[in-house]
Amino acid sequence: MPTRTNKNLSKAVLIFAFLLLTGLALSGCSGITEPDPTIIPIEIQPTETSPAAKVEIFERYSVVGIARGSSLSVYKDPSADSPIVEQIPSFGTDIKPTGEVHLEGNSSWLLIDHKQTAGWVDLEFLAEQHGALPIDLIILGQQVLESLKTAQYSQLIPLIHPESCLRFSPYQYLNTDNRIICPSDLDIYTSSSEPFAWGQYDGTGKPIDLTFSEYHQEFVYDQDYQKPSVVGFNVEVSSGNSINNIQEIYPDGIMIEYHFPGIDPQYGGMDWRSLRLVFIPDNDQWYLVAIIHGEWTI
């Protein structure tokens, strides 16, 4: 016959088992689980003050997008709130990087050395540089770009060669279809609402019949060439299968090319654009003789 002690022991065992099962059930309902050893940690992306990822650094740069007479500021730290340690003129070239690109807010900053002074500049105002030219030609190119950006062609009249005049070419290859306008006639074209023949469209062969304003928008200043990605000082920097025959037409000519390797990433560089300005010397003065638009051709 069971004793009172055995009854109490059996009751205790039942109570313990009940509590254990209840605890396990509650634990399962709370969603608490052991860590899954198969979970892959998420990669931490760079912060705004971290070195910028996938920004290619080139051997040397030229200042772009700075108005003539103004300067590009060099800062002690990668921030516009940092003290300015140097000023680079708008025609500055051969700027050499000495460090990585850093992101600060919406700006990319490049560590450079200029005249033995180290500092940071906003990468927005630098273009990859190829070749070299005298300062007066670089400034002349900037002067032309300022007039083209605002379509103020009257400002170009004193810069155009009086005899060679000014050639407008919609594509890189220069031919007899190009329209050539002399300084005395330029105002007539710019003020006219009549279409003119400018050549033929690449690929279709259809005539390019546009007003001067329409031609300017499509085949002259179709991008902001004051702030290009690449600048070629008497060096061809664009790609494509069109022949560059500038030297055949202008043996003494000097070319400045303002280039965008691509506009929309989805086209893989096939939508590149360029603007080439050609200058020739005459009596110790440089004159503008050609405005050449560049793009991918068939």
ROZAMAR-413523 format. One record per residue (C-alpha): chain; x, y, z. Coordinates in nm, 4 decimals. Example, Ala and Ser with C-alpha at 12.3 -4.5 7.8 and 13.67 -1.06 7.14 Angstrom:
2
LUMMAR / A / 1.2300 / -0.4500 / 0.7800
LUMMAR / A / 1.3670 / -0.1060 / 0.7140
***
This chain:
298
LUMMAR / A / 0.0000 / 0.0000 / 0.0000
LUMMAR / A / 0.1508 / 0.3342 / -0.1059
LUMMAR / A / 0.2706 / 0.5575 / 0.1691
LUMMAR / A / 0.1927 / 0.9340 / 0.2008
LUMMAR / A / 0.5551 / 1.0096 / 0.1123
LUMMAR / A / 0.5324 / 0.8203 / -0.2168
LUMMAR / A / 0.2041 / 0.9966 / -0.3032
LUMMAR / A / 0.3642 / 1.3359 / -0.2433
LUMMAR / A / 0.6663 / 1.2386 / -0.4576
LUMMAR / A / 0.4465 / 1.1251 / -0.7462
LUMMAR / A / 0.2472 / 1.4480 / -0.7275
LUMMAR / A / 0.5691 / 1.6528 / -0.7364
LUMMAR / A / 0.6914 / 1.4645 / -1.0429
LUMMAR / A / 0.3629 / 1.5310 / -1.2255
LUMMAR / A / 0.3715 / 1.9021 / -1.1380
LUMMAR / A / 0.7331 / 1.9326 / -1.2600
LUMMAR / A / 0.6506 / 1.7590 / -1.5875
LUMMAR / A / 0.3487 / 1.9893 / -1.6396
LUMMAR / A / 0.5553 / 2.3014 / -1.5792
LUMMAR / A / 0.8314 / 2.1802 / -1.8133
LUMMAR / A / 0.5878 / 2.1119 / -2.0987
LUMMAR / A / 0.4142 / 2.4485 / -2.0455
LUMMAR / A / 0.7471 / 2.6317 / -2.0581
LUMMAR / A / 0.8499 / 2.4636 / -2.3808
LUMMAR / A / 0.5146 / 2.5500 / -2.5395
LUMMAR / A / 0.5399 / 2.9142 / -2.4418
LUMMAR / A / 0.8966 / 2.9304 / -2.5717
LUMMAR / A / 0.7824 / 2.8041 / -2.9111
LUMMAR / A / 0.5004 / 3.0607 / -2.9303
LUMMAR / A / 0.7338 / 3.3529 / -2.8587
LUMMAR / A / 0.9291 / 3.2855 / -3.1803
LUMMAR / A / 1.2657 / 3.2507 / -3.0071
LUMMAR / A / 1.4874 / 3.0255 / -3.2179
LUMMAR / A / 1.8509 / 2.9342 / -3.2342
LUMMAR / A / 2.0673 / 3.1353 / -3.4816
LUMMAR / A / 2.0691 / 2.9943 / -3.8350
LUMMAR / A / 2.4308 / 2.9118 / -3.9187
LUMMAR / A / 2.3537 / 2.9425 / -4.2947
LUMMAR / A / 2.2700 / 3.3180 / -4.2861
LUMMAR / A / 2.5246 / 3.5257 / -4.4825
LUMMAR / A / 2.6207 / 3.8608 / -4.3233
LUMMAR / A / 2.5129 / 4.1709 / -4.5241
LUMMAR / A / 2.8043 / 4.3648 / -4.6730
LUMMAR / A / 2.8347 / 4.7135 / -4.5221
LUMMAR / A / 2.8304 / 4.9818 / -4.7900
LUMMAR / A / 3.0706 / 5.2804 / -4.7789
LUMMAR / A / 2.9487 / 5.5778 / -4.5778
LUMMAR / A / 2.9381 / 5.9298 / -4.7214
LUMMAR / A / 3.2784 / 6.0059 / -4.5767
LUMMAR / A / 3.4334 / 5.6774 / -4.6944
LUMMAR / A / 3.6505 / 5.6524 / -5.0058
LUMMAR / A / 3.4226 / 5.6566 / -5.3104
LUMMAR / A / 3.3875 / 5.3166 / -5.4718
LUMMAR / A / 3.4526 / 5.2575 / -5.8438
LUMMAR / A / 3.5780 / 5.6101 / -5.9183
LUMMAR / A / 3.8666 / 5.5869 / -6.1626
LUMMAR / A / 4.1561 / 5.8217 / -6.0976
LUMMAR / A / 4.3497 / 5.9494 / -6.3977
LUMMAR / A / 4.7089 / 6.0619 / -6.4364
LUMMAR / A / 4.6318 / 6.4322 / -6.4708
LUMMAR / A / 4.3407 / 6.6711 / -6.4866
LUMMAR / A / 4.2389 / 7.0071 / -6.6306
LUMMAR / A / 4.0055 / 7.2606 / -6.4691
LUMMAR / A / 3.6602 / 7.2821 / -6.6315
LUMMAR / A / 3.3342 / 7.4583 / -6.5541
LUMMAR / A / 3.4981 / 7.7612 / -6.3936
LUMMAR / A / 3.4255 / 8.1009 / -6.5482
LUMMAR / A / 3.7177 / 8.2894 / -6.6981
LUMMAR / A / 3.8761 / 8.5115 / -6.4364
LUMMAR / A / 3.7559 / 8.2878 / -6.1522
LUMMAR / A / 3.9431 / 8.0134 / -5.9697
LUMMAR / A / 3.8945 / 7.6604 / -5.8439
LUMMAR / A / 3.9405 / 7.6455 / -5.4673
LUMMAR / A / 4.1652 / 7.3869 / -5.3063
LUMMAR / A / 4.0527 / 7.2975 / -4.9541
LUMMAR / A / 4.2432 / 7.1644 / -4.6560
LUMMAR / A / 3.9844 / 6.8883 / -4.6055
LUMMAR / A / 3.7251 / 6.7304 / -4.8384
LUMMAR / A / 3.4582 / 6.9871 / -4.7587
LUMMAR / A / 3.3576 / 7.3312 / -4.8851
LUMMAR / A / 3.3468 / 7.4395 / -4.5192
LUMMAR / A / 3.7169 / 7.3644 / -4.4813
LUMMAR / A / 3.9831 / 7.6383 / -4.5058
LUMMAR / A / 4.1025 / 7.7243 / -4.8589
LUMMAR / A / 4.4738 / 7.6545 / -4.9025
LUMMAR / A / 4.5189 / 7.7332 / -5.2741
LUMMAR / A / 4.3420 / 7.8710 / -5.5824
LUMMAR / A / 4.3780 / 7.7197 / -5.9309
LUMMAR / A / 4.2905 / 7.9477 / -6.2267
LUMMAR / A / 4.0156 / 7.8491 / -6.4700
LUMMAR / A / 4.2802 / 7.7554 / -6.7289
LUMMAR / A / 4.4676 / 7.5301 / -6.4853
LUMMAR / A / 4.6123 / 7.2104 / -6.6306
LUMMAR / A / 4.8397 / 6.9215 / -6.5354
LUMMAR / A / 4.6755 / 6.8779 / -6.1958
LUMMAR / A / 4.8064 / 6.5563 / -6.0456
LUMMAR / A / 4.6098 / 6.3439 / -5.7972
LUMMAR / A / 4.7889 / 6.2166 / -5.4885
LUMMAR / A / 4.5155 / 6.0218 / -5.3122
LUMMAR / A / 4.1754 / 5.8625 / -5.3277
LUMMAR / A / 3.8382 / 6.0128 / -5.4095
LUMMAR / A / 3.6174 / 6.0766 / -5.1054
LUMMAR / A / 3.2452 / 6.1368 / -5.0893
LUMMAR / A / 3.1109 / 6.4197 / -4.8774
LUMMAR / A / 2.7395 / 6.4796 / -4.9174
LUMMAR / A / 2.6702 / 6.5021 / -5.2917
LUMMAR / A / 3.0281 / 6.5944 / -5.3839
LUMMAR / A / 3.3264 / 6.3793 / -5.4814
LUMMAR / A / 3.6575 / 6.5169 / -5.3587
LUMMAR / A / 4.0012 / 6.4400 / -5.5001
LUMMAR / A / 4.3250 / 6.4855 / -5.3098
LUMMAR / A / 4.5753 / 6.6679 / -5.5329
LUMMAR / A / 4.9064 / 6.8479 / -5.5251
LUMMAR / A / 4.9239 / 7.1894 / -5.6928
LUMMAR / A / 5.2371 / 7.4019 / -5.6812
LUMMAR / A / 5.3643 / 7.1888 / -5.3935
LUMMAR / A / 5.0466 / 7.2520 / -5.1950
LUMMAR / A / 4.8356 / 6.9495 / -5.1043
LUMMAR / A / 4.4606 / 6.9806 / -5.0746
LUMMAR / A / 4.1161 / 6.8680 / -5.1857
LUMMAR / A / 3.9193 / 6.9824 / -5.4921
LUMMAR / A / 3.5648 / 6.9102 / -5.6073
LUMMAR / A / 3.5948 / 6.6472 / -5.8827
LUMMAR / A / 3.2985 / 6.8075 / -6.0626
LUMMAR / A / 3.5332 / 7.0804 / -6.1855
LUMMAR / A / 3.8078 / 6.8530 / -6.3167
LUMMAR / A / 3.8314 / 6.6708 / -6.6495
LUMMAR / A / 4.0665 / 6.3954 / -6.7540
LUMMAR / A / 4.3401 / 6.5683 / -6.9543
LUMMAR / A / 4.5196 / 6.4483 / -7.2660
LUMMAR / A / 4.7851 / 6.6504 / -7.4440
LUMMAR / A / 4.8969 / 7.0044 / -7.3701
LUMMAR / A / 4.8573 / 7.3510 / -7.5209
LUMMAR / A / 4.9669 / 7.7083 / -7.4446
LUMMAR / A / 4.7527 / 7.8927 / -7.1916
LUMMAR / A / 4.6293 / 8.1484 / -7.4460
LUMMAR / A / 4.4736 / 7.8737 / -7.6587
LUMMAR / A / 4.3093 / 7.7096 / -7.3568
LUMMAR / A / 4.1595 / 8.0456 / -7.2573
LUMMAR / A / 4.0444 / 8.1042 / -7.6161
LUMMAR / A / 3.8676 / 7.7693 / -7.6133
LUMMAR / A / 3.6920 / 7.8617 / -7.2893
LUMMAR / A / 3.5866 / 8.1932 / -7.4401
LUMMAR / A / 3.4294 / 8.0166 / -7.7374
LUMMAR / A / 3.2481 / 7.7711 / -7.5102
LUMMAR / A / 3.1014 / 8.0541 / -7.3032
LUMMAR / A / 2.9542 / 8.2088 / -7.6190
LUMMAR / A / 2.8254 / 7.8761 / -7.7495
LUMMAR / A / 2.6584 / 7.7853 / -7.4216
LUMMAR / A / 2.4425 / 8.0979 / -7.4411
LUMMAR / A / 2.4260 / 8.0922 / -7.8237
LUMMAR / A / 2.5812 / 8.4399 / -7.8379
LUMMAR / A / 2.7399 / 8.4012 / -8.1804
LUMMAR / A / 2.7935 / 8.7736 / -8.2209
LUMMAR / A / 3.0672 / 8.7406 / -7.9586
LUMMAR / A / 3.2493 / 8.4969 / -8.1861
LUMMAR / A / 3.2715 / 8.7315 / -8.4851
LUMMAR / A / 3.6075 / 8.8881 / -8.3808
LUMMAR / A / 3.7474 / 8.5371 / -8.3214
LUMMAR / A / 3.6615 / 8.3939 / -8.6647
LUMMAR / A / 3.9257 / 8.3968 / -8.9369
LUMMAR / A / 3.8247 / 8.6651 / -9.1912
LUMMAR / A / 3.9161 / 8.4530 / -9.4961
LUMMAR / A / 3.8867 / 8.0906 / -9.3873
LUMMAR / A / 3.5598 / 8.1802 / -9.2111
LUMMAR / A / 3.3845 / 7.9300 / -8.9811
LUMMAR / A / 3.3027 / 7.5719 / -9.0784
LUMMAR / A / 3.0103 / 7.3872 / -8.9161
LUMMAR / A / 3.0343 / 7.0081 / -8.9373
LUMMAR / A / 2.7662 / 6.7814 / -8.7851
LUMMAR / A / 3.0088 / 6.4866 / -8.7751
LUMMAR / A / 3.3819 / 6.4319 / -8.7303
LUMMAR / A / 3.4669 / 6.3874 / -9.0989
LUMMAR / A / 3.4927 / 6.7212 / -9.2775
LUMMAR / A / 3.3557 / 6.7377 / -9.6315
LUMMAR / A / 3.2226 / 6.9721 / -9.8989
LUMMAR / A / 2.8689 / 6.9494 / -9.7553
LUMMAR / A / 2.9768 / 7.1448 / -9.4474
LUMMAR / A / 2.8341 / 7.4936 / -9.4278
LUMMAR / A / 3.1016 / 7.7639 / -9.4014
LUMMAR / A / 2.9916 / 8.1041 / -9.2735
LUMMAR / A / 3.2038 / 8.4171 / -9.2835
LUMMAR / A / 3.2017 / 8.6717 / -8.9998
LUMMAR / A / 3.0053 / 8.9300 / -9.1992
LUMMAR / A / 2.7232 / 8.6806 / -9.2604
LUMMAR / A / 2.6968 / 8.5184 / -8.9209
LUMMAR / A / 2.4320 / 8.7558 / -8.7849
LUMMAR / A / 2.2157 / 8.6884 / -9.0909
LUMMAR / A / 2.2142 / 8.3161 / -9.0166
LUMMAR / A / 2.1591 / 8.3450 / -8.6431
LUMMAR / A / 1.8613 / 8.5799 / -8.6830
LUMMAR / A / 1.6936 / 8.3829 / -8.9600
LUMMAR / A / 1.3996 / 8.1471 / -8.9071
LUMMAR / A / 1.4563 / 7.9803 / -9.2451
LUMMAR / A / 1.6065 / 7.6282 / -9.2643
LUMMAR / A / 1.9511 / 7.5806 / -9.4199
LUMMAR / A / 2.1240 / 7.2740 / -9.5615
LUMMAR / A / 2.3928 / 7.1424 / -9.3242
LUMMAR / A / 2.4754 / 6.8091 / -9.4829
LUMMAR / A / 2.3229 / 6.4643 / -9.4457
LUMMAR / A / 2.2210 / 6.2583 / -9.1431
LUMMAR / A / 2.4479 / 5.9650 / -9.0737
LUMMAR / A / 2.2883 / 5.6289 / -9.1459
LUMMAR / A / 1.9822 / 5.7545 / -9.3317
LUMMAR / A / 2.1379 / 5.9983 / -9.5752
LUMMAR / A / 1.8454 / 6.2334 / -9.5275
LUMMAR / A / 1.9267 / 6.6036 / -9.5638
LUMMAR / A / 1.9945 / 6.8027 / -9.2488
LUMMAR / A / 1.7652 / 7.0966 / -9.3151
LUMMAR / A / 1.7485 / 7.2988 / -8.9946
LUMMAR / A / 1.7292 / 7.6597 / -8.8859
LUMMAR / A / 2.0475 / 7.7930 / -8.7307
LUMMAR / A / 1.8914 / 7.7687 / -8.3841
LUMMAR / A / 1.7869 / 7.4071 / -8.4447
LUMMAR / A / 2.1302 / 7.3151 / -8.5744
LUMMAR / A / 2.2926 / 7.4768 / -8.2713
LUMMAR / A / 2.0813 / 7.2680 / -8.0344
LUMMAR / A / 2.1344 / 6.9401 / -8.2203
LUMMAR / A / 2.4869 / 6.9638 / -8.3577
LUMMAR / A / 2.6750 / 7.2286 / -8.1591
LUMMAR / A / 2.5848 / 7.2616 / -7.7938
LUMMAR / A / 2.3885 / 6.9417 / -7.7324
LUMMAR / A / 2.5750 / 6.8809 / -7.4025
LUMMAR / A / 2.7318 / 7.1058 / -7.1396
LUMMAR / A / 3.0763 / 7.1155 / -7.2977
LUMMAR / A / 3.1987 / 7.3631 / -7.0389
LUMMAR / A / 3.2101 / 7.0690 / -6.7980
LUMMAR / A / 3.3217 / 6.7698 / -7.0044
LUMMAR / A / 3.4564 / 6.4447 / -6.8653
LUMMAR / A / 3.7638 / 6.4488 / -7.0905
LUMMAR / A / 3.9597 / 6.7258 / -7.2620
LUMMAR / A / 4.1985 / 6.6653 / -7.5497
LUMMAR / A / 4.4482 / 6.9427 / -7.6191
LUMMAR / A / 4.5349 / 6.8796 / -7.9849
LUMMAR / A / 4.4751 / 6.5097 / -7.9141
LUMMAR / A / 4.1800 / 6.3061 / -8.0388
LUMMAR / A / 4.0053 / 6.1520 / -7.7378
LUMMAR / A / 3.6781 / 6.0244 / -7.8880
LUMMAR / A / 3.6227 / 5.6828 / -8.0417
LUMMAR / A / 3.4261 / 5.5667 / -8.3431
LUMMAR / A / 3.4835 / 5.4758 / -8.7052
LUMMAR / A / 3.4706 / 5.8254 / -8.8538
LUMMAR / A / 3.7999 / 5.9521 / -8.9936
LUMMAR / A / 3.9586 / 6.2604 / -8.8419
LUMMAR / A / 4.0744 / 6.4636 / -9.1418
LUMMAR / A / 4.1283 / 6.7974 / -8.9681
LUMMAR / A / 4.4969 / 6.8063 / -9.0611
LUMMAR / A / 4.4144 / 6.7571 / -9.4279
LUMMAR / A / 4.1843 / 7.0602 / -9.4319
LUMMAR / A / 4.3771 / 7.2719 / -9.1816
LUMMAR / A / 4.7474 / 7.1689 / -9.1892
LUMMAR / A / 4.8391 / 7.4327 / -8.9301
LUMMAR / A / 4.5258 / 7.3794 / -8.7254
LUMMAR / A / 4.5155 / 7.3115 / -8.3532
LUMMAR / A / 4.2199 / 7.1206 / -8.2092
LUMMAR / A / 4.0629 / 7.1194 / -7.8635
LUMMAR / A / 3.8162 / 6.8378 / -7.8028
LUMMAR / A / 3.5626 / 6.8420 / -7.5198
LUMMAR / A / 3.4334 / 6.4897 / -7.4727
LUMMAR / A / 3.1731 / 6.2830 / -7.2864
LUMMAR / A / 3.2521 / 5.9066 / -7.3078
LUMMAR / A / 2.8837 / 5.8293 / -7.2550
LUMMAR / A / 2.5621 / 5.9952 / -7.1449
LUMMAR / A / 2.3304 / 5.7094 / -7.0416
LUMMAR / A / 2.4943 / 5.3956 / -6.8900
LUMMAR / A / 2.2425 / 5.1661 / -7.0597
LUMMAR / A / 2.4010 / 5.2410 / -7.3985
LUMMAR / A / 2.7498 / 5.1331 / -7.2919
LUMMAR / A / 2.9260 / 5.4387 / -7.4327
LUMMAR / A / 2.7575 / 5.4256 / -7.7746
LUMMAR / A / 2.5948 / 5.7613 / -7.7000
LUMMAR / A / 2.9227 / 5.9473 / -7.6536
LUMMAR / A / 2.9417 / 6.3119 / -7.7612
LUMMAR / A / 3.2216 / 6.5527 / -7.8478
LUMMAR / A / 3.2705 / 6.9104 / -7.9513
LUMMAR / A / 3.5877 / 6.9985 / -8.1397
LUMMAR / A / 3.7112 / 7.3516 / -8.1908
LUMMAR / A / 3.9783 / 7.4141 / -8.4541
LUMMAR / A / 4.2048 / 7.7193 / -8.4484
LUMMAR / A / 4.4669 / 7.8386 / -8.6981
LUMMAR / A / 4.7432 / 8.0970 / -8.6479
LUMMAR / A / 4.7675 / 8.4130 / -8.8554
LUMMAR / A / 4.9886 / 8.7156 / -8.7834
LUMMAR / A / 5.0620 / 8.6011 / -8.4277
LUMMAR / A / 4.6925 / 8.5549 / -8.3527
LUMMAR / A / 4.4745 / 8.2457 / -8.3226
LUMMAR / A / 4.1451 / 8.2314 / -8.5107
LUMMAR / A / 3.8490 / 7.9945 / -8.4869
LUMMAR / A / 3.7863 / 7.8143 / -8.8182
LUMMAR / A / 3.5734 / 7.5074 / -8.7347
LUMMAR / A / 3.3104 / 7.3847 / -8.4906
LUMMAR / A / 3.2837 / 7.0085 / -8.5257
LUMMAR / A / 3.0245 / 6.7901 / -8.3575
LUMMAR / A / 3.1185 / 6.4327 / -8.2754
LUMMAR / A / 2.9083 / 6.1237 / -8.2064
LUMMAR / A / 2.8939 / 5.7551 / -8.2927
LUMMAR / A / 2.8440 / 5.7041 / -8.6661
LUMMAR / A / 2.7642 / 5.3991 / -8.8759
***
